[in-house]
């Protein structure tokens, strides 16, 4: 199962990042972005209260997607949304503060980004 998540903020609609979360491999990939500098991919893990998006070069989280419970797949729905909590000092430039599920793909597809080809 793969989920497409958009990170953005109300204050600047031109700043966003679209992440593709692969629930089986526990990898994420940045598919699109504008106005922010976020890594092209990394690992993700669950934590109390949400999902952690981790830096590809470190086990430390970049951010937490609060209230996104990837363990409870029956409750994952398109349009679901929540808050982004940043855990690192980085050069993102813009702090995206909300997330929402754009798409849920239950079928197996070939990844565009090589981060999923491991």
C-alpha positions, 0 to 999 in steps of 0.5 A: 500500500502506498499513500500520497501525502501533501505537506503545505501551509495556509500562509504560502500556498506556493510552498509544498512537498508531496511525499509518497509513503510505502507502507510495506518497505517503510520508505518515503520518497519526495515526488514533488516540491516547491519553495522547500528543500526537503530530502528526496527520500528516507525511512519512516516509522510509527510513533505514539500520536503519528508517523515520523518522517526520517532523514535519509542519512540519520535515524533522527526524524525530520518531522512528525505527521501527527494523527497519521496512524499507518498501523490502522490501515482501515482508518486511512482515508483520502482527505484525512489531514493533520499537523506537521511537527518539525524536529530538526533545524534544517535549511527547508526555508519554509516550515510546512505546517499541515499534511493531508492524504491526497491518494491511497493506492492499495495495488502494487505499482512500480516506483518512479524513485529508486529509493524504493528499488532496494 
